[in-house]
Amino acid sequence: MIKILLVEDDLQLQEIIGDYFTAKSAGEIEMVCAANGADGLESAQEKDYDLVLLDVMLPEVDGFTICRELRRHSDVPIMFLTARQAEGDRLHGYGLGCDDYMIKPFSLAELYAKANSLVRRAKGMVRDDLMSVGGISLDPYRGTVSVDGRVVELAPKEYALLKLLMENAGKIVTRETLLARIWGYDFSGNDRVVDNHIKKLRQTLGKGAEQIKTVVKSGYRLEERK
């Protein structure tokens, strides 16, 4: 039996998602629903779930806060279901440690497929994917960053930049790649925006800043500390 928590204040949508998942899984999925953030957070903290589906705009406690609180002690897969389409909101959600993000209105079939994928992945793997390069460590599931053991708070764009550089440690990541992956292919600004955010990232990392090398006329490279 798979147990899923759905925190959604739209009662009609609650019923639609619950009925679809129950029917599609032939009763193998139990859907528990909460209509406000406070009840959802309490339920998620007190019971064991295989997946948490979270609206962002909720009464009492918003979805971002719930995600942040859960990531303090839990690796349960979390997927946001929200009408908020802004890129900053998506990056913030990933920065807090969510596993996926779906924009309303969405396909129930796609939601079901993604939910099943997250549950299978969580059941079949140990989440020990801490990324470390030199003195910088990044936990992609909790959305935390530390330098020499000291936790640092990064803005969503800076977090996304650092994560991409760490995934390609030792390699040059061009400004064009950074723009496309983080700002999107339809971004209308120039690559100076990358330089400005790298500057902010370096300021926040402190001693870790020396690991981000500028490659003239190309981009940036994250190196081990020398």
N, C-alpha and C positions, 0 to 999 in steps of 0.2 A: 504494500500500500504506500503510495506517495502522498505526502501531506503538504499542501500549499496554503500559504496565508496570502489573502488578497485584501489590501487596505485601500478602499475606494469609497468615496462618499456618494457616488452616483449609484443608487440602489438598483436601478434598472440595468446598468452595466454590470454590476455585481452578479445579478441573476443570469444575465446572458453569458458571461464568462464561465460562471459556475456550472450552468447547464451544459455548455459546450464541452468543457473539460471532462465532466462526468460521463457524458454520452460517448465522447471520442475515446476515452480510456476504458470504456465498459466497466465503470465503477472502480477502477484501480487508483483513481486520484480522488482524494478527499480535499475539498476546498473549504477552508475556514475564512469567513469574511469579517472585516471590521469597517465601520462606517466613519471613523474619525482616527486621527493620528495617535491620540492618547491610548485608546483601546488597542490599536494596532501594535504600538510599541510594547505595551504591557504583555500582549499575547506572544509577541516574538521573543521577548525576554524570558517568559515563563515556560514556553513549550518548545519542543524541537520540530522544526519544519525542514523540508527538503528544498523549499524555494519560497521567497517572499516577493510578491508583486506589489509595487508601491505607486500610488498616485503622488504627485509632488504637492499640489495645492490641496491641503486637507484641513478640516477644522481642528483646532486645539494644538496639534503638533504637525509641522509640515514633513513631507517625505524626505527631504534632504537631512533634516535633523534625525529622523528615525534611522536612516542609513548610517549617519555618523555614529550614533549611539550603538548600533548593532556591531559595527566594525571594531568597536573597542574590545569585544570579547568573542565575536562569532565570525565564522567563515561561510555562513549560509549564503547561497547564491541570491543576489538581489537584482531585480529588473524593475526599472521605472516605467510606468505607463502614464503619459502626460500629454497635454495639449501644448505645452511650452516648447517651441521649436528653436529658440535662440541657441546658437552655437555655444555661447557661454554657459547656458544651463546644462547642456550635454556634457561639456568638459568638466563642469563643477560636479556633476553626478559621477562621472568616471573618477574624478579626483578624490571623491569621498569613498570610493571603493565599490561602486555598483558594477555588475557584470554585463548588463545590457540596458538599452534605453529605446523604448518604442514610442512613436509619436501617434497620438489620437487624431483622426480615426485610424484604426489598424485592422488588418485581416486577422480574424480569429484563428484561421489555419496557420498563419505565420507565427502568431503568438504561441499557439500550442506547440509548434515545431521548435521554436526557440526555448520555450520552457522545458521541454523534454531534453533538449541538448544540454542545457545548463544542469539539470538534475543528473543526467548520465555522467557528465564531466565531473561533477562534484563527488558522486559516489565512486567513481573509478580512479580518482587521483588524490594524492596528498598535497595540500597547498603549501609547498615549501619553495616558492618561486621568488624569494628575496633577491633583488638585483643589487650587486655591489661592484663598484669600480673605485679603486683607491679608497679614500675615506668617505665616499658617498654611498649611501644605501637607500634603496627605494623599495617599498613593499606595495606592489600593484593592487593587492586585494584590500589592503586597509587604506591605501592612498596616503601613506606617510613617507616622509623623507628625513634622513638624518645625516649629519656630517660629523665624523669622529664620535659617533654615539649621541650627538646633540640633535634633538628634533628641531627641524626648521619648518615654518609654515610658508608654502608657496601658493601664489595665485594660480587659478586654473590653467592659464596659458603657459606660465613658467613651468608648472608641473608637467604639462603635456610635452613641452620642449625637452625637459630633462629626461623624461621617460624615453622619448624617441632617440635622443643621443646615447642613452645607456643601452638601448637595444642594439645600437650600432657602434658600440665602444671600439675605439681604435680606428674607425673608418670615418672618412669625410662625409658629412651630411650637408648637401648643398642648400643654399637659401631657398631655391626653387622647390626642393623636396619638403623642406620645413613648412613653407607657405602652403603647398598643396595638401599636406597631411594634416596640418593643424588649423589653417584658416580656410581651407577648401579651394577647389579648383576655380570656383567662380569669384574668388576674392579680387576686388578691383584696385586695391592699394599696391604699393611697391614693396620691395624686399627690405626697405629700411625698418619696417615694422618688426622684422625678425631681429635686427641688430638691437633695437630698443628693448625688446623683451629679453634678449640674451644679457644685456647690460643689467636689467633688473634681477635676472636669475643669478648672475654672478654676485651682485650686492647681497642677496639673501643667503647664498651658500657660504659666504665668508671664506674660510681657508680652502674650501672645496672649489672656489672660483678658478684657481690656478690650473685645474684639470681640464677646463674648457678652453681649447686652443682655437684661435681664429686662423682660418686658412684663406689667405689673401685672394680676392676675386673668385672665391668659391663658396665657402660656408664655414662649418665648425666641426671640430673633432673632440670627443671626450677621451682623455688619456688617463692611464694609471698615474698615481702620484709618484714623482721621482724623488 
